[in-house]
């Protein structure tokens, strides 16, 4: 689960985690965060997600970070955009309109860089990481988000012994273990999605749910 693993997945086109549409739970529950227009939203492990477009269209400034240069370049190429390039100690920045997508390591970001983030949207980051990295991810990266920051977290839940991740199963108990210390957590919805995921069925998964949580940094 090191950086090279994800870069190779993008090089090989093994990106089943990429969605060709906006995340339904984002469309349904983003309003629960009650963010002002113009707020900055952090999207970790962003890939070339259409969710960033959706957030930008709704008036938000988006800061995304992604390890794979291929993913970042495809994001702009598929939209016929020519981004402005700049470099910081965190990596190469690709900027167009309200979206600043950094090609770099999310764990390297510091609190100063994230200080203006009013919210975070996490659909494919937490569930992409194995257990030991999930703990590091929340203890380090989420800890650098400012007091009062809000979040929409989307997870998957399935019998982990039936399938090797990623994506990994992260149930509600673990969400509380990871976030309770610094974040208020509200479960917004849990829905069955196994019938919509033939890949999981083919791997022998017997049950699959997705859940959405509203977070707020204490």
N, C-alpha and C positions, 0 to 999 in steps of 0.2 A: 504493500500500500504506500510505497514511497512515490516521490514525484515522477520518476521515470515510468512507473506503472501507468499513470494517467496519460502522460505524453504519448506512450506507445499505443494506448487505446485509441487516441485521436489519430495517430499516424495510420493505424490499421483500419480505421473506420468502424471500430467496435464501440459505437456510441448509442447503444440501446437506451441509455438513460436520458438521451436528448428527446424532448417532446416537440412535436410539430405543431403544437397549439399552446395557448396560454393555459397555465395551471387552473383547473376549475375552482379549486378551493381558494386561490388567490382572487379570482373574479368575485367569488361569493362573499369572502370574509375580509377583504382588505379594508373595507369601510369601518370595520370594528375597531381599527386602530385610531381612527379620528385624527388623521394627520392634516395639517394645513398644506395647501397647495404651495409648491416650492420647497417642501421639505426634502432633505437629502436621505436617500435610502441606500443602504449597503447590501450588496448581493454577493455572498461568498461562493467560491467555486462555481462561477457563473456560466462557464461554457459559452454557448452562443444562444442562450435562452431567449425565447420570445417574451418571457416575463419582463425583461428589462425594457423592451419597447412599450409594453402595456403600462408599466409604471411611469415611463417618461411622458407618454401621451397624456397621462393624468396629472401632469404638471410637476412631477418630482424630478429632482436631480438624482442620477443613479451613479453610484460608485461600485463597480464590479471588479472582482479579481479572479484571475484564471491562470493556471499553470501553463496550459498549452498555447503556444503561439499560433498553431494551426487553428484552434478554436476561435481565438480572438480575431484573426484575419478573416475567417469565414463569416463571423458575425457581421462585419462591415461589408464584405464583398457580396454577401447574399442580399444586402439591402442597397447595393449600388452606392455606398457611401465611401468617401475618401477621408479617413480620419486625420486629424492633426496628431503628429507624433512628438512626444517629449520623454525625457528620461528622469527618473528619480532614483533614490537608493532602493526603492521597492521594485523597480523594474521599468519596462517600457509602457508608457501611457498612450492609449489610443482614444482620442476624444472626438466626438461628433455630437453637436447639439447638447442635449442634457446628459449624455452618457459618457462617462470616463471609465474605460475598461483597462485595467492594469494587468499586464502579463507578468506575473510574479507569484511569490509564495505568500499565501494568506497569513501564515504564522509570523511573517516578518513585519506585518503592519503594526504601527504603534498607536497609542492612544491619541496622539496629536492629529494623526491622519484621519482618525474616525471621530474626532471631537464634534463635528457638525452633523453627524448622522442622527436623525430623529427616529429612524427605524431600520430594521434589518428584515430581509425576506430570505428565508432558508428553506428551499425545497429539496435540493440535491446535494447539500454539503454534509450535514450531520449524518444522514443515512448512507453516505458514501464511505464513511470511515469505520474501521474496526473498533472494538470497545476501548482499547487503550488510547487510541487516537481521539476518540470522541471525548474522553475525559480531558485530554490535553487541549483539545479544540475549545471546549467551553471554559476551562480554567484560564486559558491564555487569550484567545481571540475575543470571545464574548465578554471577557472581563475588561477589555479595552474600550468597549462601547460606553458612552457617557450615561450618567445617572438620568433617569427619565426616558431613555431610549425605549422604543416599543419594537415588538417583533411579531412576525407571523411565521411560525414554524410548521412545516408539513412533514409528516413522517409516514413510514410504512410499518405495518405489523403483520407478521406471518410466523409460522413455526420455523425457527431458525435452523433446526436440524434437518429440515426438508430441502434446504437450498443454501449454497455458499454465496455469501455476499461478495462484492457489492451488487445492488444496494442491500443494506443490512436492515434487519428488523429492530426498531427502537420503540419499545412499548411505553405506556404512560408512566409506569413505575420508574423506568430509567430516565424519562424526561424530568421527573421530579428530582431524582438523585442528582442529575447533572445541573439543574437550574435553580433549585429551591433556595440555595444560599443567597443568590443575588437578584433573582427575578421572581416576580409574581406571575403565576401560570394559570391560564383559563383554557380548558378544553372547549373548543367551539363546535367541533363536529367530528364524528367518526363514521366512515361509510365503507361498505363492502365494495371491492372493485375487482375481485378475482375474475369475473366473467369478462372484464374489459382487458385482461392481461394474458393473452394466450401463451406468452413466453413463460410466465410463472406456472401455468397449467402444464405446459410441456415438460417442465422440470420437476413435476410431481408435487407442487405446492397445493395444499388442501384448503387453505383459507388465506385471504389477503384483504387487509383493510388499510385505508389511509386516514390519517387524523390531522386536524389543524388546531394549533394552539396559539392563543394570543399571549405575548410576553410583555412585561414591563420591568425595566431595570430599576431596582430600589436605590 
